[in-house]
């Protein structure tokens, strides 16, 4: 797939026109009495107009190439190509006007009017080139659409926290190795009551299962899986 046209040359041309200061009657006032400067500005504007006409023609060609996917049917791609072609013609006409204005500036004793007309023609050529480029980009995007991104995996919510039960502990991973028996044994009687293990969910959840002799207290042996 061909990529859309790069807009950098057009943007540079717009910046060049602005830097030259040839943007209309105000520029004519500034260059009045400076024939040499007016001629230089007219020549620069004519050059910009010619470059923009060339860029517009390239955009129109790209748009026409995009119509190859239409299979002979007139589609919106063809509409964009027609728009690009019209804009390119406008840019070419503006470039011709700019060259004529440049010639007038070169041959006139007071070339300021030619500089103004060349500037206006350069601005028109730039606008037409931008339109041709936009139409060509649209044609390319319609002819070669980007594939849709793959959908993100469906969110199923947080996975439930697995509780560890004494009866499911592997042989070398007993609760006795996972809890601090002495810290839980508040009254130091060598056994844990339900009150003492209330903050330790691993034990309190299965207290009755761990309490093998069902005396309401858990010893170290019972915590380790013995009796």
C-alpha positions in Angstrom: 0.0 0.0 0.0 1.2 3.5 -0.8 1.5 5.9 2.0 -0.3 9.3 2.1 1.7 12.2 0.7 4.1 14.0 3.0 2.9 17.5 3.8 6.4 18.9 4.7 7.1 20.5 1.2 3.8 22.3 1.3 4.3 23.5 4.8 7.7 24.8 3.9 6.3 26.7 1.0 3.7 28.3 3.2 6.5 29.3 5.6 8.6 30.7 2.7 5.8 32.9 1.5 5.3 34.2 5.0 9.0 34.9 5.4 9.2 36.7 2.1 6.5 39.0 3.2 4.7 39.0 -0.1 1.2 38.6 1.1 -0.8 41.4 -0.5 -1.2 45.2 -0.5 0.7 45.6 2.8 3.8 44.1 1.1 3.4 46.5 -1.8 3.5 49.5 0.6 6.7 48.1 2.2 8.4 47.6 -1.2 7.3 50.8 -2.8 10.4 52.7 -3.9 12.5 49.5 -3.7 12.2 48.0 -7.3 15.0 45.5 -6.7 13.4 44.0 -3.7 10.0 43.8 -5.4 11.6 41.9 -8.3 13.3 39.5 -5.9 10.0 38.9 -4.1 8.1 38.4 -7.3 10.6 35.8 -8.4 10.5 34.0 -5.1 6.7 33.9 -5.1 6.7 32.6 -8.7 9.1 29.9 -7.7 6.9 28.9 -4.7 3.8 28.8 -7.0 5.6 26.6 -9.5 6.7 24.1 -6.7 3.2 24.0 -5.4 1.8 23.3 -8.8 4.2 20.4 -9.2 3.3 19.1 -5.7 -0.4 19.3 -6.6 0.1 17.4 -9.8 1.9 14.7 -7.9 -1.1 14.5 -5.5 -3.5 14.2 -8.3 -1.5 11.4 -9.8 -1.5 9.5 -6.5 -5.3 10.0 -6.2 -5.7 8.6 -9.8 -3.7 5.6 -8.9 -5.9 4.9 -5.9 -8.9 4.5 -8.2 -7.4 1.3 -9.6 -9.1 -0.6 -6.7 -12.6 0.6 -7.8 -12.8 -2.0 -10.5 -14.3 0.4 -13.0 -17.1 1.5 -10.7 -17.3 5.2 -9.8 -16.9 5.4 -6.1 -16.0 8.0 -3.5 -12.4 7.2 -4.3 -13.0 8.5 -7.8 -14.7 11.6 -6.4 -11.6 12.3 -4.3 -9.4 11.8 -7.4 -11.6 14.3 -9.4 -11.3 16.8 -6.5 -7.5 16.4 -6.5 -7.3 16.8 -10.2 -9.3 20.0 -10.1 -7.2 21.4 -7.3 -4.1 20.5 -9.3 -5.4 22.4 -12.3 -6.1 25.4 -10.1 -2.5 25.3 -8.7 -1.1 25.1 -12.3 -3.2 28.1 -13.3 -2.1 30.0 -10.2 1.6 29.2 -11.0 1.1 30.6 -14.6 -0.4 33.8 -13.1 2.6 34.0 -10.7 5.1 33.7 -13.6 3.2 36.4 -15.6 3.3 38.7 -12.6 7.0 38.0 -12.2 7.5 39.0 -15.8 5.5 42.1 -15.3 7.6 43.0 -12.3 10.8 42.5 -14.2 9.8 44.7 -17.1 8.1 47.5 -15.2 9.8 50.6 -13.8 7.7 50.2 -10.7 7.5 46.4 -10.1 5.6 46.5 -6.8 2.3 45.6 -8.4 3.8 42.6 -10.0 5.3 41.5 -6.7 1.8 41.7 -5.1 0.2 39.7 -7.9 2.9 37.1 -7.8 2.4 36.8 -4.0 -1.3 36.4 -4.4 -0.9 33.8 -7.1 1.6 31.9 -4.9 -0.9 31.9 -2.0 -3.6 30.5 -4.4 -1.2 27.8 -5.7 -0.4 26.8 -2.1 -4.1 26.6 -1.1 -4.9 24.5 -4.2 -1.9 22.2 -3.5 -3.1 21.6 0.0 -6.6 20.7 -1.3 -5.1 18.3 -3.8 -3.0 16.7 -1.1 -6.0 16.3 1.2 -8.1 14.7 -1.5 -5.2 12.4 -2.5 -4.8 11.4 1.2 -8.5 10.7 1.5 -8.5 8.6 -1.7 -5.6 6.5 -0.5 -7.2 5.9 2.9 -10.4 4.8 1.3 -8.6 2.6 -1.2 -6.3 1.0 1.4 -8.0 1.2 4.8 -5.9 0.4 7.8 -7.0 -3.0 9.4 -9.0 -2.6 12.5 -7.0 -3.2 15.7 -7.5 -6.6 17.4 -10.1 -6.3 20.2 -8.7 -6.3 23.7 -9.3 -9.4 25.8 -12.5 -9.3 27.7 -12.1 -8.3 31.3 -13.4 -11.1 33.5 -12.8 -9.3 36.8 -10.2 -9.9 39.5 -9.4 -13.5 40.1 -10.7 -14.7 43.5 -8.0 -14.9 46.2 -7.3 -18.5 47.0 -7.5 -19.4 50.6 -4.9 -21.8 52.1 -6.4 -24.5 54.2 -4.5 -26.7 56.6 -5.9 -29.9 54.9 -4.6 -28.9 51.5 -1.0 -27.9 52.5 1.7 -30.0 50.9 3.9 -32.2 53.2 6.7 -29.7 53.6 4.6 -26.5 53.7 2.4 -26.8 56.8 0.7 -24.0 58.6 3.3 -24.3 61.4 5.9 -23.0 58.9 3.7 -20.1 57.7 2.6 -18.6 61.0 4.4 -17.4 64.1 2.8 -19.7 66.8 4.5 -17.9 69.7 3.3 -14.5 68.5 -0.3 -15.8 68.3 -0.2 -17.5 71.7 -1.0 -14.4 73.7 -1.4 -16.2 77.1 1.6 -18.5 76.5 -0.3 -21.6 77.4 1.2 -23.6 74.4 -2.1 -23.6 72.5 -4.1 -21.2 70.3 -7.7 -20.4 71.0 -10.2 -19.0 68.4 -9.8 -15.6 69.9 -6.0 -15.7 69.5 -6.2 -16.8 65.8 -9.0 -14.4 64.8 -6.6 -12.2 62.9 -5.0 -15.1 61.1 -7.5 -16.2 58.4 -5.5 -19.2 57.3 -6.1 -20.7 60.7 -9.4 -19.2 61.8 -11.2 -20.3 58.6 -10.5 -24.0 59.3 -10.1 -23.9 63.0 -12.4 -26.9 63.6 -10.6 -29.0 61.0 -7.1 -28.2 62.4 -8.3 -28.8 66.0 -8.0 -32.6 65.6 -9.2 -33.5 69.2 -11.9 -30.8 69.1 -11.0 -29.3 72.5 -11.3 -25.8 71.3 -7.5 -25.2 71.2 -4.9 -25.8 68.5 -1.5 -27.1 69.5 1.7 -26.9 67.5 1.3 -30.6 66.6 -2.2 -30.0 65.3 -1.0 -27.0 63.4 1.7 -29.1 61.8 -0.9 -31.7 60.7 -0.3 -34.1 63.6 -2.5 -34.9 66.6 
